[in-house]
Amino acid sequence: MRYEFHPDAFTEYEEAAQYYAGCQEGLEFRFIAAVEHAVQQIIEDPKRWTIFEDDIRLCLTRVFPYAILYTIEKDYVLIIAVMHCHREPGYWHHRVSNRA
């Protein structure tokens, strides 16, 4: 199954990687690997994670305090958010009605 990032989710992903790049040399690569690993697990078995809210599912990354929020569309998985787990809950809700 293929996947797509909502444009705002991809921006979050990039910004988080840039943040970690500024924290420690090479840390952004560990972050990217953690997100890619989570996305790969989602693609392999999209229904593996329970529904978080409505039809949105949540998969936690390893090591980093991030969750991948996604929906299962007809032909692909749509990643709604690469959410920092300490960020204000629900900030991503507008993305669901404006699916890319």
HELIX and SHEET records of a PDB file:
HELIX    1   1 PRO A    7  CYS A   23  1                                  17    
HELIX    2   2 LEU A   27  GLU A   44  1                                  18    
HELIX    3   3 PRO A   46  ARG A   48  5                                   3    
HELIX    4   4 HIS A   93  SER A   97  1                                   5    
SHEET    1   A 5 ARG A   2  PHE A   5  0                                        
SHEET    2   A 5 TYR A  76  HIS A  84  1                                        
SHEET    3   A 5 TYR A  66  ILE A  72 -1                                        
SHEET    4   A 5 ILE A  56  LEU A  60 -1                                        
SHEET    5   A 5 ILE A  51  GLU A  53 -1                                        
END                                                                             
